[in-house]
Amino acid sequence: MFVLHLDLGEAVRRRAAVLAAFFGFLLVLEGGFRLAGHLPAAGRPAPLERVETRRRELVLTFDVAWGEQVAVQVLDVLHEEHVPAVFFVSGAWAAEHPELVRRMTADGHEVGSLGYRQINMSQYGREVILEELRQAGDAIRQVTGRKPRFFRAPNGDYSPTVLQTAAEQGYVPVRWSLDSQDWLGPGTDYIRRRVLRLARPGDVVLMNANDTESQTPLALRQVILGLREEGFDFVTLSRLLGDAGATPAPSALR
């Protein structure tokens, strides 16, 4: 019996060691995935995802590429709540809806580029990417009078070529650190709870203002009120990057 007890103890110890090594591997793997989204390879540009700041503030961003009803409703909510935001618009949409782009700038929002078409740029070479950036920049500048500073690849679909080309053209590539998941249509309460649960100072929050995201306007008001209750202020990307005491997170373009 005594010998059997020793064998069982050794077996338990070995199993515990294997489990510990396995879970340790999972933690390392998870950490690697997290770091992959925040740490660029040395010497390479990476999209800005959030900004390290001592202030309790964040940025609401909206992607717009089709429709106009939801975009108008989102603008109405932001105006009524006195909240600045950043709109990433496709060049084709800006050319089709110049009055809404002008309203964005008149209301104090920043307008960034989403490329000219709603395409996954990582699937294309440098010449196509350059043309997308050029056409979108021209379309937005024709309406606003200035070239956009910020660029977001549609769907956040970056590749080294997309990042490098955008940086060479003077853009700050932007992704996000908090996805509201409004594009899934999960319900306004889900969107509100998700943003309030995950929000951190310096976050770049992804929302959408296409006509397919009909839940966004109602969820937006709830998100704004909830974040205010938690002491958050809303700023533009330029303001967040320029605030005293704010520094780009490791994912920011160097």
N, C-alpha and C positions, 0 to 999 in steps of 0.2 A: 504494500500500500504506500509506504514511504517513497519508494522509487517511482511509483506511478504519479504521486503528488509532484515530485520534482519534474517529471516529464511534462505534466500538464502546465506547471508554472513556467517552464521554458517556452512551451508552445504559446501560452498567453502573452509572455513577454515579446516573443517574436512577432506575434500578430499585432500587438500594440505598436511595435517599432515600425512595422510595415504601414499601419494606418497613419501613424504620425508622419512618416515620410510622404505618404500619399497626400494627406491634407496640407502638409508643408509645400508640396509641389503645386497644389491648387492655389494656395495663397500667393506663391511666387508668380504663377501663371496669371492670376487675376491682377496682381500688381503690374505685371508686364503689359497687360491689356490696358490698364488705366494709364500707365505711363506713355504707352504708344499714342494715346490721344492728346498728350500734353507736352511731350518732349520731342522736338524735331531732331533729325540727324544733324550732326555737326556740319555747319556751313550751308545747310539747306533751308529754304523758307518753309514755313508751316502756317496754316491758317490760324488766325487769332480766334480763340474760343472764349476766353474770359480774361479779366484783368484783376490782378491782386491789388486790393485797395483797403485802406482802413476805414473808408466811408461805407455806410450801409446804403448802397445804391446799385442799381443794375439797369440793363438796357432791354427794352422790348423791341424785337425785330419782326418784320412781316415780309414774307415772300409773296409777290403778286405777278401772275403771268396770264391770267384769263378772267374774264368777267369784270363787272364793275359794282354790282349791288353790295356785295360783302365789303369791298374796299370802302365804299361810301359809308356804310354802317360803322366800320372800324374807325374811320376818320371822325365820324360824329361822336363816338364814345370817347376817343382821345381828346377831342376838343372840349367836350362837356366836363371831362375830368382833369383838364389842363395837364396832360401827360405828353411829353415829347417821345418820339420813337424813331426807328430807322426802317425805311421801306426799301427792300431790294426788289426792283422791278425789271422785267425783261425789256429790252429795247423795243421789241415789237409792240408790247403793251403800252409803253410810254408814247410811242408814235400814234397809237390808236386812241389813247386817253390822255392827251396833253393837259386837259383841264384838271384832271385828278392829280397829276404830277405837280402842276402848279399849286394846287391846293395844299399838297403835302409840304412843299417848301414854305408857302405862306403861313401855314399853321406851326412852323418851327420844327418840322421833322427833317431828318436827313434822308436823302435819296441815294441809294447805292445801286450798283449794276448787278443784274442776274444773268448777264450775257444777253445776246439778242433773241435766241430761241430757247425753248425749254428742252435742252438736250443734255445728256450725260457727257460732259466734256472729256472725261478721262478716256473715252473711246476714240478720240480724235487726235490728230497730230498738231504740231505747232501752228501751221498755217491756218487751219480751221479755227483754232482757239484764238489766234490773233484777229481774224476777221470777226468772230463773235464779239470780242472785246471792243474792237474798233466801231462796229456798227452800233452796238449798245451805247458806247460812250458818246457817239455822235448824236444818237436819238435823244438821249437824256440831256446832253448839253444844249441841244436845240430848244428844248423846253425850259430848262432851268437856268441856262446861261453859263453853266459851269460843268466841267468834267467831274463825274463822281469820284470820290476818294476811295470808297470801299467797294469790294467785289465779293460776291458769294457765288460759287459754282452751284448750278441747279442741283437740288437734292444733297448738297454738301459733297458732291462727287469730285474729289480732288485727286490729281495724280502729280508726280513731280514735275511733269511738263506743264500742266495747268498752273501750278503754283509758281514755277519759275517764269513762265510767260506773263502772268498777271503782275508779278513783282517787277519785271523788266518794263512793263507799261505804266509803272507808277502806282499800281493799286495795292491796297492792304487787303489781302484775302481774309475772309471771315467765315467761320463756321458757326458753332454755337456750343454752349456748355449745358443748356437745359432745353430739351425738346418737350413742348407742351403736349405733343401728340394730338393736336386738334385735327390734323389731317386724317386721323383714323375715324373721326366722328364718334368718339366714345361717350359723349354726353358732357354737358357743361359742368356738372358737379365733379366729374372725373378730372377734367382739365384744370379746374380750380384747385382741387385737392393735390393734384400732382405738382403743379407749380409751387404752391405754398409749402409743400413738404420738402421739395428739393432746392428751393431758392437759396442762394448764397450771395454775399456781397461781391460785386464784380461780374456777375453772371451775364451772359448774352443769351436771352430767351428766344427760342424759335417759335413763331406763330405764323399763320398763313391767312391771307386775305383774298383768296380766290373764291369764286362763286360756289365751288364745291365744299368749302369750309363754312357752311351756314351756321354752325354752332359757335364760331369764333366770337362774333360781336357780343353776345350775351355772356359768354364765358369771360371775355376780356374785362367787362365791368366788374365782375366778381373777383377776378384776379387782381385788378388794380386796388379795389377796396380791401381785399384780404392782405395784400402786401403792405399797403399803407398802415393797416392795423399792426403789422409786425415791424413797423419803423423803417420801411424801405422808401427811398426816393427813386425817381425815374429820370434818367439822363440819356443823351445821345452817345454814340460811340466816341465822337470827337471830344465831348465833355468828359467822358469816363477816362479816356486816355490822357487828357490834359489836366485832370484834377491834381492838385497838390497832394502828394503822398500816394498817388496811384502809379503802379508800375505794371507793365505787361507781364502776364503769366508766361511760363516757359513756352507755351504754344504760340505766343505772339510772334509775328514776323520780325526778324532781326535785320 
